[in-house]
Amino acid sequence: MKRNVLKEYWLKEEKAAHIHGWDFSHIAGRFEEENDLPWNYEQIVRAYRKPTDTLLDIDTGGGGVSIVP
């Protein structure tokens, strides 16, 4: 894709977005998330976490994962 065409597309998306916080409703139906990922965040963390570790989940997209011993 030519650079100027891509830039025009990005500018159009920026104007349409109106993103406030975690509101991504402007892309509803255009993208899928988490349904087809080849990995699982919680499983990966559990594999490396030691029982003595304390974890804090900050700004990871509202996953709200509780990983306790």
N, C-alpha and C positions, 0 to 999 in steps of 0.2 A: 504494500500500500504506500502510495506517495506520502511524503511527510506533510504536505499542506492539507491533503484529504484527511489524514489521521488527526492533525491539529484541529481541523474544523469539527470532526466527530467529537473529540474530547471537549471542545468548547460548548458544543450542543449538549453533551451529557452534563457538564458542569452547571449549565443554566437550568436544566430539568431536575437536577438532583434534589436541591433543597434539603440537604442532610442536616438533621438536628439530632445530636447524640447518636444512638444506635439505630435510627430509623433509616432503613434502606429500602423502603417500600417502592421507591421509583424503579427498582430493578426486579420487583416481584415477577416471578414467572420466566425470567430471562436467564437465571443462573440457579444451579443446584449447589447445595453445600452439605457436607457431612454424610450424605446418603451413599456416596460412592467412593469415599476415601479408602485407600489401601492400608490405612493404619488407624489405630485407636489411641487417642491421647492418654486416656486413663490407664490402659494396659501398659503403655510405654513408661509412664511415671511409676506405676506400681513395680515394674521390673527393676528399676534403678533405685527406688526409695529404700532407705534403711529404716528400721523401726524407730530409731532415735531422731530421724529427720522431722522437721516441722516445715510445712509448706503453706504458702499463701498464694492464692490464685488472683492475680490483678490484671484487669483489662484483657482477658483472653476471649472476649466476645460473649460473655454471659453464660459460659458453660456451667458455672456453678458446681464444679466437681468436688465432691467431698471424699478425700482419701484419708482414711483413718486406719490405724493398725488393726 
